[in-house]
């Protein structure tokens, strides 16, 4: 075994019971042994710490934070501890789906181009789980490698197609090089980092089942967005994307797409919550009203008809096809003609 492991697994955790046990067990069961597992507990009170202190494998390092750093802060801490050149993020409620997962990840990086900074290994059944035609389309058309600086339109049209943090494997050094995950984006810091990193690094996209991302009510993605606070963070990210795309695309068209597919859905959720006596969500959206969002009154009027038409995201699929068919993106493996065939 090397003095430095080939791959690191970093696991941020806060109140991770009982899922953390399956997460750690999935790493211990790997047939690829040259790894280190770094776990940072963010102040758990549910027995997670007691469990972590029972772990005796020398390849596992446990860190106990005295105060909660937030998910992004905890990730930044973990990346500072990593010694391996490649890191796989594995959140405490997720797990490696087979005993060969790390072997496949290591093999991928052996042949990856030097320009590639990170790769997402996406579950092939995810679109069916979330019942999304838009996600199914995304899985069919996004190239396996997005060259440096050519991911902006894909991020804008598809959103965070990288998906869950646990889907991502990356070169360890790029996190420190790019200043880490921004703690100013507590609910969307991963999305913001991928967009930022794509200016300097190519992105790998593999539809391969290596990680199981668990859907459950206590997931961080739920409690970090339950009051609508992610909306302002998304406005900032999409605003940056629009500015980067503006030299080659019509800003009004970009803004229209964003409002019809993203903003309208958030406003619709806000109106539904009012029926249950929850006014905080919509108030949060009102406070975050800034470019590239339309005025709050325009969104209120448009969100209901747009969302009703967009059931099962069929409207979004049509808009995605329209936006991408007119794209100036040129891929070595996906010419405009091939892209049009895929979209058809």
Order of alpha helices (4+ residues) and beta strands (2+ residues): beta-alpha-beta-alpha-beta-alpha-beta-beta-alpha-beta-alpha-alpha-beta-alpha-beta-alpha-alpha-beta-beta-alpha-alpha-alpha-alpha-alpha-alpha-alpha-alpha
